[in-house]
């Protein structure tokens, strides 16, 4: 089997692509199990094991214009990394798909999508004002994004301190615990007709599906819930990120992340045909 250093479905130049995948290998604040800086390349490697045809969407990804733009250089300050993300996104005409890295990278990638709803699948509230003395810690991600003016909807949450839950309730942030979600319609009902920035923290899924994450939590979601959600709202998703993969030895988590990228693109392309 051929394996290369770019996503297997990458087939277009940056200026021609309808989808631009880029890595942000940053994990400076991970507080339990570090290693998500290795995720972008591990997800690319895993993608070569996957068929380009989506059985769920009945779509062959060879017909989608996809560019793998490589990794953003992550030395320097958090703001310097953000400036490099901004420079890249100015060149992107299609839908950007960021591969983290830890969840704090979403603070950088969402600031180009004001007016959208930040739909985040996450085991954690991520609503702390600061953690370990850092306001841009991964545990503060949704708090910073909400403060930037984006509406926030948190799905699959099952961990956080009392103050985070109280902050969400006080500010009207919609959230659903993992055990409350019975079907994908429960999630669609939260969204209305909003334009969406989608963030998938892989710890939203139960550790049996995604063992390679920085902060695993029991009682998580099944990743299959995302397939009908993609099918229904992919055309309203302006951008997406997948974060918090810490590559595992059996390549389970990075393979799931790669498949989610494939299925999102397939669903978005299929929506164009409707």
N, C-alpha and C positions, 0 to 999 in steps of 0.2 A: 504494500500500500504506500502510495506517495504521501509524504507529509512535508509541508512547507511552513514558513514563518509568518504566513498571512492567513486570514480566514479562507476556508476552502471555497466559499461562494463568491469571493472577490473577483470581479471580472471587468471593472470599469475604472476610468480615470476620475479623479476627484471632481472635476468640473462637469462631468457627464452623469455622475451617479445620482440615483434617486434615494440611495441609502448610503450613509458614510459611517462606518464603524471605526472607532478610535479608542485606544487604551489610555488610561490614566493610572499608571502603576505606583500608587501612593498609599502608604499605610502607616504614616508616622504616629498616629494617635491610637491605634488599635490596642485595647486594654486587656484582652485575654489571650487570644491566640493570633499572633501576627502572621503575615505571609500573603496578604491579598495583593501585594505588589507583583507577585508572580502570576496572578490570575489572567491578565490579558493574553499572555503568550500561551498559558496552559489551555485556555478556552479556544484559542486558534488551533492548537495542536489537536484538541478533542474534536474540532469541527470536521477534520479529515476522515473521521470514522463514521460520519453521518451521511445518509442519502440526501441529495438535494431536492428530492420530491417530498412534498408534504401530503401525507395520506389524509390528514384532517381537512386541509383546505383544497385538496386536489389541485395543487399548483407546483410546478417545477421551477425552482429558484434560479435555474440557468437563464430564465426569461426576465429576471429582475436585475436592474443595474445597481450593483453593489461595489463600493470601494472600501478597502481596508486602508485607512490612512496612517497606520502605524501607531506608535505610542507618543503621547505628550511627554516632553522632558520634565522630570519631576524633581530635579535639584533646585535649591533655593527656597524662598518663602512660599507660604500658601497663596499669597496674592500674586506672586510671580508666576506660579503654576496657572492660576486663574487667567492671567493675561495671555498666556500661551494658548489656553483653551479658547479665549475670545478671538484670538488671531486666526485659529483654525476654523472656528464656526463662521467667521465672516466669509470664508471661501466656500462654505457648504450651501448648496442650493436644495439638496434633498433632505431627508429625515436623518438627523444624527443619532447614533446609538453609541453611548459611552460604555466602556467596560472598565470598572474599577478593579482594584483599588477598594479602599474603605468607603463607607457611606458619606463621609464628609465631602467627597468630590461632587456630590449632587448640589452642594451650595454653589459651586462654580459653574456647573452646566445648566442650572435652572435660570440663572440671571439673564440669559438670553431669551427667555420665554415668559415675559411678564404678561399677566392677564390670563394665564392658563391655570388649571387646577392641578395641584401636585398630588397625584394619586400614588401612594406608596404602599407597597406590600412589605410588611416589616413585623418581626416579632416584638420589637421595642417601640416605645413612644418616640424616643429621640427628641424629647422636648425639654431637656435640661438646659438651664441658662449657661452653665459651664460645667466641665468635668476635668479633673486633674489640672485645674487652673487654666483651661483652654476653652474659649468660646467657640472654637471651630473643631472641637473634638467630635468624633463620630457619634457620640451620644447626644449631640446638640443639633444635629442636622435639620430635622423638621422644624425645630424652634427657629433657627436662623432663616429658613426658607419662608416660613409663615410670616416672620417679621419683615421680610423683604417685600411682602404684599401679595404673595400667592395664597390662594385658598388651599387648604390641606385636607386630604381624606386618607386615613390610615387604616389599612386592612390587614387582619391577621395578628394584631397585637396581643400579647399575653405576658409582657414583662415591662416593668418600669416602677419608679417610685411614686409615692402618693402625690407628691407635688406635681409631677408630670400629668397625672390623670386630672387633678384639680385644675391645672392650667388649661388642658383641653376643654374641660367642661365650662370653665369661666369664659373662654374665648370662642366657644361654639365650633371647635374643631371636631369634625365628624370622625368617629373611629368605630371599628367593629372588632370584638375579640374573636379569636380563631374559632372558638366553640359556638359562637353565635351564627356562623355562616353555614347555611344549609345548602345553598345553590348559588350559581353565578348571578342569578337575578337579584339576590340580596345585595350584591355589590353594584350592579347596574343602577339600582334604585337610588343609590347615593349620588350618582353622577349627573343625572338629568341630561342636558344637551351640551355640557361644558366641553371646551377644548382642554386637552389633557397633556400634561407631562407625566410620563409613567416611570416610576423608580421601583425596581425589584431588588430588595435586599434578600439574598438567598436564605437568610435565617428565618424568613417568613414561613418557609416550608419545614415540615417535620424533619428532624435529623435523619430519619430513615430514608428520606428522599435526597437530602442534601447534607451529608455528614461533614463536608469540608467547608465550614464557615468559622468566623472568628468567635462568635458568641452564640453557640447553639442553645435552643430552648425547646423542651418537649411540648407536645400537644399542638403541633403546627398544621399548616394547610397541606393539601395534596397539590402538586403543581399542575395537575390536569384541569384544575378549575380555571386556569388562565386560557385554555384553548377556546372555549365559547366566549370568553370576555374579549379576546383578540378578535374573534369573528364578528362580534357586535360593534366594537368601538375603535378598531384599528385605524379607521379613516379619520378619527378625531384625535389621535395621538400625534402630537407635534414632534416629540423627541422621547428618548427612552434611555435609561441606564440600567445596568446590572452590576451589583456591587457585593462586596463582602465574601466573595469566593476565596477560600484558602485551599489551594489545590490539594486534593486527597490522593493517596497512593493508588487507589483503585480507579481514579479518574471519573468517579460518579458525579460529583458536584459540577466540575467544569464541563462535563458532557451535557448535563441538564441545562447549564447556562447557554451553551452553544445551541442546543435544540430550541430553547426559548427565543433566541434571536432569529433562528430559521422560521419558527412558526409565526412570530410577529410579522416578519417581512411577507411571508406567504399570505397571511390574513389581510394585510394592508393591500397587497396586490390584488387579491381576490375581490376586495371591496370596490376596487376601481372598475371591475367588470360588471358590477350590479347596476 
